[in-house]
Amino acid sequence: VPLSHTITGKWSDGEEIKSDGVSGIFIQVGVPILPGIGMDNYKTKIKANAGNTNIAHDLSTTIYNLYYLLPIPIINLTLGVGVGSTTLECSICAASFDKGTASQWYASLGMPIIPLFDLHLSYRSVNTKIKIKSGSGGGEHDYSGNVMGLGIGFNF
């Protein structure tokens, strides 16, 4: 599950974008030695100022991943990359913004807690930009940032 989403990008006018919480899931499926596949699906609540107006909306992200679990004894170190899409969700977002593209790289470190189960901590570096529709002024917002996650892995 995602724990935090720190947004390092800015709106097209240079305004800072702040996360107000994140929720969703990260899922990975794989077999030993071969690359695995995964999916990240999460929503981030966004608070930003546009001039003197506070604007609250959700950033919905779906990314499909390809990863590899490195063969290291005792710990599970996973490295992966992914591509997907982002959308802004609010009352006027569909009319004002296009669907954005997203890409990421990530690393996950797993430590055994009991036989067959690992506790995982992950770091994702996500790059995403959403274009403003030309009728709404053009330009693009940069929602790039970092997502930290925590989860349980089952190995057999």
Secondary structure, DSSP 8 states (H G I E B T S, - for coil): -EEEEEE--B-TTS-BEEEEEEEEEEEEE--TTS-EEEEEEEEEEEEEEETTEEEEEEEEEEEEEEEEEE--SSSEEEEEEEEEEEEEESTTHHHHB--EEEEEEEEEEEEEEETTEEEEEEEEEEEEEEEB-GGGT--EEE--EEEEEEEEEE--
